[in-house]
């Protein structure tokens, strides 16, 4: 596994989302395909490398993401209030808790990708509002990926009904994204340019190229809602099921420790125990000999991180939620560094590591801090159902109990 990932790190080809690749590169495009950049999800080779080199210094730079500490914190604060308003007398939200998580994830990533909030927590939000339409469309994106990218489909040979629906979904997302980005551009123009150290991600992307800003807004929305929302639900479930870890985390959060070691360890351990993605994949650009097996060029190689991260040989007491394994000394038997470095890769590896990693981590850390400060979490009843598709979805029943901290 390490041999392939390292060997394919210069211009890695990650298969998947073929229908999105088709939409961006060939649907309503000139004969021969789109001549320019189309997105980090849909480009490969030199096109992907050129786009990644343009956006990496902006989206991956810690100082740029730190600018969003306060606005993303405000989104988290608003969600906490929404939880207080929606819970019943027993402190439970038994219906549509997953949808509430999607609203939070969309609101958070929109602050970065679109330069604005969408007011998703507005209880009077119309069914045809931008926020509700985007969530519905993004859900459809992943459902479509499962139906015609993962399962057998004839869309490559003729336009099936599912293919036609996919083209419509992608077109609608593009239309909404374009209108919001152009609106933000006008507002930035009227306001005047910010100092360099105060320019947000969207403003800097617009300075590079308007098309790049549009592409990255779409990519961040595609990849930053379902993933982060389901990850957050898993973290909350694991903490609700382990009250002793919750107490330790609350003590750290209330202490004001800015390093947040235990907070980060809880998120890391959640991504190990209940990862949102089952694995990763590469298309080989050359031949490999792996433990005596000949892997020909162009073969797909799958890396099942969900399985590897729960191997007892890599992580002792692998099925247990033990955030401390990320904090203990090297001589401790639970020390995470004893595992193979590729046994745990929730954000991918190398040049193709998730570009939204810092954004996702900020969102998760911000909301988890706010929830732990305000609530004592409990879980009643049987464990949740996990539905494995293109992602691992945290399904109901949602047996969370949110008790006010006394």
C-alpha positions as CSV (number, residue, x, y, z in Angstrom):
1,X,0.0,0.0,0.0
2,X,2.7,2.5,1.0
3,X,4.6,1.5,-2.2
4,X,1.7,2.5,-4.5
5,X,0.7,5.6,-2.6
6,X,4.3,6.9,-2.6
7,X,4.9,5.7,-6.2
8,X,1.8,7.6,-7.4
9,X,2.3,10.8,-5.5
10,X,3.7,13.0,-8.3
11,X,0.6,13.1,-10.4
12,X,-1.9,10.8,-8.6
13,X,-4.9,9.6,-10.4
14,X,-7.9,9.0,-8.1
15,X,-10.8,7.3,-9.9
16,X,-14.3,8.0,-8.9
17,X,-17.1,10.6,-9.6
18,X,-16.9,9.6,-13.3
19,X,-20.3,11.2,-14.0
20,X,-19.1,14.5,-12.5
21,X,-15.9,14.2,-14.6
22,X,-18.1,13.8,-17.7
23,X,-20.3,16.7,-16.8
24,X,-17.4,19.1,-16.2
25,X,-15.3,18.0,-19.1
26,X,-17.7,17.0,-21.9
27,X,-21.3,18.1,-21.1
28,X,-22.1,21.3,-23.1
29,X,-18.3,21.6,-23.8
30,X,-16.5,21.9,-27.1
31,X,-15.7,18.8,-29.0
32,X,-12.7,17.2,-27.5
33,X,-13.5,18.3,-24.0
34,X,-13.1,21.3,-21.7
35,X,-9.9,23.1,-22.7
36,X,-9.3,24.6,-19.2
37,X,-9.4,23.6,-15.6
38,X,-12.5,22.0,-14.2
39,X,-11.9,21.1,-10.6
40,X,-9.8,19.1,-8.1
41,X,-12.4,16.4,-8.1
42,X,-12.7,16.1,-11.9
43,X,-9.2,16.9,-13.2
44,X,-6.2,14.6,-13.4
45,X,-2.6,14.8,-14.5
46,X,-1.1,18.2,-15.4
47,X,-4.5,20.0,-15.3
48,X,-5.0,18.8,-11.7
49,X,-1.4,19.7,-10.8
50,X,-1.8,23.2,-12.2
51,X,-5.1,23.9,-10.3
52,X,-3.8,22.4,-7.1
53,X,-0.6,24.6,-7.3
54,X,-2.8,27.7,-7.7
55,X,-5.2,27.0,-4.8
56,X,-3.0,25.1,-2.3
57,X,-1.2,28.3,-0.9
58,X,-4.7,29.9,-0.3
59,X,-6.9,27.1,1.0
60,X,-4.2,25.1,2.9
61,X,-2.4,28.0,4.6
62,X,-3.1,28.0,8.3
63,X,-3.2,31.8,8.6
64,X,-5.9,32.1,6.0
65,X,-8.1,29.5,7.7
66,X,-7.5,31.1,11.1
67,X,-9.4,34.2,9.8
68,X,-12.6,32.0,10.1
69,X,-12.2,31.2,13.8
70,X,-14.8,33.8,14.8
71,X,-17.4,33.4,11.9
72,X,-17.4,29.6,12.1
73,X,-17.6,29.9,15.9
74,X,-20.7,32.0,15.4
75,X,-22.2,29.3,13.3
76,X,-21.5,26.8,16.0
77,X,-23.0,29.1,18.6
78,X,-26.2,29.4,16.6
79,X,-26.5,25.6,16.2
80,X,-26.2,25.2,20.0
81,X,-29.1,27.6,20.4
82,X,-31.1,25.8,17.7
83,X,-30.5,22.5,19.6
84,X,-31.9,24.2,22.8
85,X,-34.9,25.4,20.9
86,X,-35.7,22.0,19.2
87,X,-35.1,19.5,21.9
88,X,-38.1,18.1,23.8
89,X,-38.6,17.9,27.6
90,X,-36.2,15.0,27.9
91,X,-33.5,16.9,25.9
92,X,-33.9,14.8,22.8
93,X,-34.2,15.7,19.1
94,X,-35.6,12.5,17.7
95,X,-36.5,13.7,14.2
96,X,-34.3,15.2,11.5
97,X,-31.2,15.5,13.7
98,X,-29.1,14.5,10.7
99,X,-30.7,17.3,8.6
100,X,-29.7,19.8,11.4
101,X,-26.1,18.6,11.0
102,X,-26.2,19.1,7.3
103,X,-27.5,22.6,7.8
104,X,-24.6,23.4,10.2
105,X,-22.0,21.9,7.8
106,X,-23.4,23.8,4.8
107,X,-23.6,27.1,6.8
108,X,-20.0,26.6,8.0
109,X,-18.4,25.7,4.6
110,X,-20.4,28.5,2.9
111,X,-18.6,31.1,5.1
112,X,-15.4,30.0,3.4
113,X,-16.4,28.9,-0.1
114,X,-19.1,31.6,-0.7
115,X,-17.9,34.4,1.6
116,X,-21.2,34.5,3.3
117,X,-23.7,32.8,5.6
118,X,-26.9,31.3,4.1
119,X,-29.0,31.6,7.3
120,X,-29.8,27.9,7.3
121,X,-31.0,27.9,10.9
122,X,-33.8,30.3,10.1
123,X,-36.9,28.3,11.2
124,X,-39.0,30.1,8.6
125,X,-36.6,29.0,5.8
126,X,-38.7,28.4,2.6
127,X,-38.5,25.0,1.0
128,X,-37.2,26.6,-2.2
129,X,-34.6,28.7,-0.4
130,X,-31.0,28.5,-1.6
131,X,-29.9,26.6,1.6
132,X,-32.5,23.9,1.3
133,X,-32.0,23.5,-2.4
134,X,-28.2,23.2,-2.0
135,X,-28.5,20.5,0.7
136,X,-31.0,18.5,-1.4
137,X,-28.8,18.8,-4.5
138,X,-25.6,17.8,-2.6
139,X,-27.4,14.8,-1.2
140,X,-28.4,13.9,-4.7
141,X,-24.8,14.3,-5.8
142,X,-23.7,11.4,-3.5
143,X,-26.8,9.3,-4.3
144,X,-26.1,9.7,-8.0
145,X,-22.5,8.7,-7.4
146,X,-23.6,5.5,-5.8
147,X,-26.2,4.7,-8.4
148,X,-24.2,5.3,-11.6
149,X,-20.6,5.5,-10.6
150,X,-20.4,2.6,-8.1
151,X,-23.3,0.3,-9.2
152,X,-23.5,-1.0,-12.7
153,X,-24.9,1.5,-15.1
154,X,-25.2,2.0,-18.9
155,X,-24.9,5.8,-18.8
156,X,-21.5,5.7,-20.6
157,X,-23.3,4.1,-23.6
158,X,-26.5,6.1,-23.7
159,X,-28.1,8.8,-21.6
160,X,-30.1,7.0,-18.9
161,X,-32.7,8.8,-16.8
162,X,-30.3,8.8,-13.9
163,X,-27.6,10.3,-16.1
164,X,-30.0,13.1,-17.2
165,X,-30.9,13.8,-13.6
166,X,-27.2,14.0,-12.7
167,X,-26.6,16.6,-15.4
168,X,-29.6,18.6,-14.1
169,X,-28.3,18.4,-10.5
170,X,-24.8,19.5,-11.4
171,X,-26.1,22.3,-13.5
172,X,-28.3,23.6,-10.7
173,X,-25.4,23.5,-8.2
174,X,-23.3,25.4,-10.7
175,X,-26.0,28.0,-11.2
176,X,-26.5,28.6,-7.5
177,X,-22.8,28.7,-6.8
178,X,-22.1,31.1,-9.6
179,X,-24.8,33.5,-8.5
180,X,-23.5,33.5,-4.9
181,X,-19.9,33.9,-5.8
182,X,-20.7,36.8,-8.2
183,X,-22.8,38.5,-5.6
184,X,-19.9,38.2,-3.1
185,X,-17.5,39.6,-5.8
186,X,-19.8,42.6,-6.2
187,X,-19.9,43.2,-2.5
188,X,-16.2,43.0,-2.2
189,X,-15.8,45.5,-5.1
190,X,-18.1,47.9,-3.4
191,X,-16.4,47.5,0.0
192,X,-12.9,47.9,-1.4
193,X,-9.9,45.6,-1.1
194,X,-8.9,44.3,2.3
195,X,-5.4,44.3,3.6
196,X,-3.5,41.2,2.5
197,X,-3.6,39.6,6.0
198,X,-7.3,40.1,6.2
199,X,-8.3,38.7,2.8
200,X,-10.5,35.6,3.0
201,X,-10.2,32.5,0.9
202,X,-12.9,33.6,-1.7
203,X,-11.3,37.1,-2.1
204,X,-7.9,35.6,-2.7
205,X,-9.3,33.1,-5.2
206,X,-11.1,35.8,-7.1
207,X,-7.8,37.7,-7.4
208,X,-6.3,34.6,-9.0
209,X,-9.1,34.1,-11.4
210,X,-12.9,34.2,-11.2
211,X,-13.3,30.8,-12.8
212,X,-10.9,29.3,-10.2
213,X,-13.1,30.8,-7.4
214,X,-16.2,29.3,-9.0
215,X,-14.5,25.9,-9.4
216,X,-13.3,25.8,-5.8
217,X,-16.6,27.0,-4.4
218,X,-18.3,24.1,-6.1
219,X,-15.6,21.6,-5.0
220,X,-15.8,22.7,-1.4
221,X,-19.6,22.4,-1.3
222,X,-19.6,19.0,-3.0
223,X,-17.1,17.6,-0.5
224,X,-17.6,19.6,2.7
225,X,-21.3,19.0,3.7
226,X,-22.1,15.3,4.0
227,X,-18.6,14.4,5.1
228,X,-18.3,16.9,7.9
229,X,-21.9,16.5,9.1
230,X,-21.6,12.7,9.4
231,X,-18.2,13.0,11.1
232,X,-19.7,15.3,13.7
233,X,-22.6,12.9,14.4
234,X,-20.1,10.1,15.0
235,X,-17.9,12.2,17.4
236,X,-21.0,13.2,19.4
237,X,-22.2,9.6,19.6
238,X,-18.8,8.3,20.8
239,X,-18.6,11.0,23.4
240,X,-22.2,10.4,24.5
241,X,-21.3,6.7,24.9
242,X,-18.2,7.5,26.9
243,X,-19.1,10.0,29.6
244,X,-15.6,9.8,31.2
245,X,-14.0,11.1,28.0
246,X,-16.6,13.8,27.9
247,X,-15.7,15.0,31.4
248,X,-12.0,15.2,30.4
249,X,-12.8,17.1,27.2
250,X,-15.0,19.6,29.1
251,X,-12.3,20.3,31.6
252,X,-9.9,21.0,28.8
253,X,-12.4,23.2,26.9
254,X,-13.3,25.2,30.0
255,X,-9.6,25.7,30.9
256,X,-9.2,27.8,27.8
257,X,-6.2,25.7,26.6
258,X,-5.6,26.9,23.1
259,X,-3.6,23.8,22.1
260,X,-6.7,21.7,22.5
261,X,-4.8,18.4,22.6
262,X,-7.6,16.2,23.9
263,X,-10.2,17.9,21.7
264,X,-8.1,17.1,18.6
265,X,-7.5,13.6,19.9
266,X,-11.2,12.9,20.2
267,X,-11.8,13.9,16.6
268,X,-8.8,11.8,15.4
269,X,-10.0,8.8,17.4
270,X,-13.5,9.2,16.0
271,X,-12.2,9.2,12.4
272,X,-10.3,6.0,13.2
273,X,-13.2,4.2,14.9
274,X,-16.1,5.5,12.7
275,X,-14.5,7.0,9.5
276,X,-16.7,8.8,7.1
277,X,-15.0,7.3,4.1
278,X,-14.2,3.6,3.8
279,X,-11.0,4.1,1.9
280,X,-9.1,5.6,-1.0
281,X,-8.2,4.5,-4.5
282,X,-5.4,5.0,-7.1
283,X,-5.0,4.2,-10.7
284,X,-1.5,2.8,-11.3
285,X,0.5,4.7,-13.8
286,X,3.1,1.9,-13.9
287,X,3.6,-1.7,-13.0
288,X,4.1,-2.8,-9.4
289,X,5.2,-6.0,-7.7
290,X,3.4,-6.2,-4.3
291,X,4.3,-9.1,-2.2
292,X,4.9,-11.2,-5.3
293,X,1.7,-10.1,-7.0
294,X,2.1,-8.4,-10.3
295,X,-0.1,-5.3,-10.6
296,X,-0.3,-4.1,-14.2
297,X,-0.4,-0.5,-15.3
298,X,-3.8,1.2,-15.2
299,X,-5.1,-1.2,-12.6
300,X,-7.2,0.3,-9.7
301,X,-5.8,-0.3,-6.3
302,X,-8.1,0.2,-3.3
303,X,-6.8,1.2,0.2
304,X,-9.4,0.1,2.8
305,X,-8.5,2.5,5.6
306,X,-11.7,1.7,7.5
307,X,-10.5,-1.9,7.8
308,X,-6.8,-1.1,8.4
309,X,-7.5,1.5,11.1
310,X,-9.4,-1.1,13.2
311,X,-6.8,-3.9,13.0
312,X,-5.7,-5.1,16.4
313,X,-2.2,-5.5,15.1
314,X,-2.1,-1.8,14.3
315,X,-4.1,-0.3,17.2
316,X,-4.5,-2.4,20.4
317,X,-8.1,-2.4,21.7
318,X,-8.9,-1.3,18.1
319,X,-12.7,-1.3,18.5
320,X,-12.6,0.9,21.6
321,X,-12.8,4.7,21.6
322,X,-9.6,5.8,23.3
323,X,-8.5,9.4,22.5
324,X,-5.6,9.0,24.8
325,X,-3.8,6.8,22.3
326,X,-3.0,10.0,20.3
327,X,-1.5,11.6,23.4
328,X,0.5,9.0,25.4
329,X,4.3,8.6,25.3
330,X,6.1,6.5,22.8
331,X,6.7,3.7,25.3
332,X,3.0,3.3,26.0
333,X,1.5,0.1,24.4
334,X,-1.4,2.2,23.0
335,X,0.8,4.8,21.4
336,X,-0.6,5.5,17.9
337,X,2.9,5.8,16.4
338,X,3.4,2.1,16.7
339,X,0.9,1.6,13.9
340,X,1.9,1.6,10.2
341,X,1.8,5.2,9.0
342,X,-0.7,4.2,6.3
343,X,-3.1,2.4,8.6
344,X,-4.9,5.7,9.3
345,X,-5.4,8.2,6.5
346,X,-8.8,9.9,6.9
347,X,-7.8,12.9,4.8
348,X,-5.8,11.0,2.1
349,X,-2.1,11.2,1.5
350,X,0.6,13.3,-0.2
351,X,-0.1,15.7,-3.0
352,X,-3.8,14.6,-3.2
353,X,-4.5,15.1,0.5
354,X,-7.9,16.6,1.2
355,X,-7.6,20.3,0.4
356,X,-10.4,21.2,2.8
357,X,-8.8,19.4,5.8
358,X,-8.0,22.6,7.7
359,X,-11.5,23.9,7.1
360,X,-13.1,20.7,8.3
361,X,-10.9,20.5,11.4
362,X,-11.8,24.0,12.3
363,X,-15.5,23.4,11.9
364,X,-15.4,20.2,14.0
365,X,-13.3,21.7,16.7
366,X,-15.4,24.8,17.0
367,X,-18.8,23.0,17.2
368,X,-17.5,20.2,19.5
369,X,-16.1,22.9,21.9
370,X,-19.4,24.7,22.0
371,X,-21.6,21.6,22.5
372,X,-19.4,20.3,25.3
373,X,-19.5,23.7,27.0
374,X,-23.2,23.8,26.9
375,X,-24.4,20.2,27.2
376,X,-23.9,16.9,28.9
377,X,-24.4,14.3,26.2
378,X,-26.1,11.0,26.6
379,X,-27.2,8.2,24.3
380,X,-30.2,6.1,24.9
381,X,-31.1,2.9,23.3
382,X,-29.3,0.8,20.6
383,X,-26.3,2.0,18.6
384,X,-27.0,4.0,15.5
385,X,-27.3,2.4,12.1
386,X,-24.4,3.1,9.7
387,X,-25.2,3.0,6.0
388,X,-22.2,2.4,3.8
389,X,-22.4,4.0,0.4
390,X,-19.9,6.4,-1.3
391,X,-19.6,7.6,2.3
392,X,-20.5,6.1,5.7
393,X,-23.8,7.7,6.7
394,X,-24.8,8.0,10.4
395,X,-28.5,7.0,10.3
396,X,-31.2,7.0,13.0
397,X,-32.7,6.5,15.4
398,X,-31.0,9.6,16.9
399,X,-31.0,8.9,20.6
400,X,-28.9,11.9,21.7
401,X,-29.9,13.6,24.9
402,X,-28.7,17.2,25.4
403,X,-28.7,18.1,29.1
404,X,-27.8,21.6,30.2
405,X,-24.6,21.9,32.1
406,X,-25.5,22.9,35.6
